[in-house]
Amino acid sequence: MCGLAALFAHHPDAPPVDGAELRAINAAMAARGPDGDGHWVADDGRVGLAHRRLAIIDLSDAAAQPMVLRPGGPGGGDGPEYRITYNGEIYNFRALRDELIAAGAPVTTQSDTEVLLHLYHRHGPDMVHRLRGMFALAIWDGPRRGLFLARDSFGIKPLYYADDGRTLRVASQVKALRAGGVAGTGVDPAGHVGFFLMGSVPDPHTLYADIRALPAGCTLWADGGGVGAPVRYDDIPARLRAAGAAGVDLRDALLDSVRHHFVADVEVGVFLSAGLDSATITGLASEIRGADLRTLTVAFDEFAGRDLDEAPLARRVADLYGTNHTEVRVPADWFDDQRDAVLAAMDQPTIDGINVYLVAQAAARAGLKVALSGTGGDELFAGYNVFRRVPLLYRALRWINAPPPLGWAGALAAHLGARLRPTPKVRSLARLAPTVRNAYIIARGLYMPWELDTVLDPDLVRAGTAALRLFDDADTADEASADTSRARVTGFEVGLYLCNQLLRDSDWAGMAHSLEIRVPLVDLALYDRVLAGLTSGHPPGKADMAATPATPLPGSVLNRPKTGFAVPFRSWMPDGQATSDYDRRGWARTVYAAFTA
């Protein structure tokens, strides 16, 4: 896990890249890579790459970045060359390395970075189809005099860019681009509105008019002719729509993913809570790692003795699998001490991520550089109640918006309901077009559009809502059906919630402590195998996932009601700003104020 930066003066009239700006961008990402700091600027000043290294695979200096490949091999002359700065891990790199060596490639390191360079040299942009892992990368293509960008299929690793028409700027963080002193101007209304609608800023938007996220599963090419539009090479929702009805060996699929996620030259630990996802990963990981497996749990003093306390059940799971377990108790004054540090580390505003920040901090203090997380299990195995609520909400939208007399009955019911002071989500049913997408937004939304005037300028709300098009009267062409199946809802979950919130939170919160967080339940090979059985008579669910360890999970974990990883907002937020331990609106306003101060 690392941080990348690139500057490319692509327009003929652009000034040479500013080395000081490149260094400032890279320095802003120091926490992402405390093990190395590399820079390269071309002799002609048209392109520069930089990198912050967190050494995980091939710890030697030979694997440092930016890395160069000359087609004639090391020392191959002064001809065209390829250079890379890259963030992520390629879990199948050893198999790819063996293929390259068998084909005669002069591979000289044990790193996945060099494998990426050779793959690009041989396959060009199509190299992304060979990769299993998480990545964001920038490759300078010397022969073609262009810069190639790519991001993994799920968007596990972030990649942001800003183009002023003359120079392209690229980095792993929005705040890093802004630290260069040039990018980060203007306001993107869609980013501001999207945050209050969904609790996170939806890709490809940011808070700034000139900074964009490269969408998940996309590449981008820039050369002397300008910066192209993102090109999609993979589409997880499309994969979901094509789900099949075959059987699946779920235990084998999960073991395969967990095993791949242990590829590293440093110790890999596991985040362990009382939930099914992390407990399942712990059980499977213990079969792979044995007694050497390290697990870690955080618990809050405020929750001691309550059902929300994760520690007792996590300890029981750790004892069952014989792990080397660490339990960290978070004192009541933690938030007062750490609030400013959390907000400074947060790269884009989000209503979540504090829990990940806490466990990442504890893992780093325990000496870990890599940890596995259960993130993604609820999306893949339909663990959230959103999978049940979306069909219900969609049917309610259709009923309320039906032609008379049913539509009148729905409108009357909504009017009478309003006098009974229902929740904003209930009142919203009569105001939205009957689409599955709108039903999903209601189910997941933080604020509804007509509430946004209470937290944002009305003109900004109008512009942002129009740009987002989240609440269009009709779904896009490939979403126009009334399909509320699990695969359809999973598509929304992956594209809107997992990518924009959970995975992004894992990145900034882990990197704040120089910790790489890996997500074995967000894996292309695993998805392909699970999707093969998604429309079968028994699509795999959370219970099936939890049944895969050879040593069964304790009944107290299997039968525990789903609670999520709560944090004690009620105690932490002053003056009643949080209404409960699950409150997110109060925290959203606090976060937004910090980003717009």
Secondary structure, 3 states (H helix, E strand, C coil): CEEEEEEEECCCCCCCCCHHHHHHHHHCCHHHCECEEEEEECCCCCEEEEEEECCCCCCCHHHCCCEEECCCCCCCCCCCCEEEEEEEEECCHHHHHHHHHHCCCCCCCCCHHHHHHHHHHHHHHHHHHHCCEEEEEEEEECCCCEEEEEECCCCCCCCEEEECCCEEEEECCHHHHHHCCCCCCCCCHHHHHHHHHHCECCCCCCCCCCCEECCCCEEEEEECCEECCCEECCCHHHHHHCCCCCCCCHHHHHHHHHHHCCCCCCCEEEECCCCHHHHHHHHHHHHHHHHHCEEEEEEEHHHCCCCCCCHHHHHHHHHHHCCEEEEEEECCCHHHHHHHHHHHHCCCCECCCHHHHHHHHHHHHCCCCEEECCCCHHHHCCCCCHHHHHHHHHHHHHHHCCCCCHHHHHHHHHHHHHHCCCCHHHHHHHHCCCCHHHHHHHHHCCCCHHHHHHCCCHHHHHHHHHHHCCCCCCCCHHHCCCCCCHHHHHHHHHHHHHHHHHHHHHHHHHHCCCCEEECCCCCHHHHHHHHCCCCCCCCCCHHHHHCCCCCCCCHHHHCCCCCCCCCCHHHHCHHHCCCCCCCCHHHHHHHHHHHHC
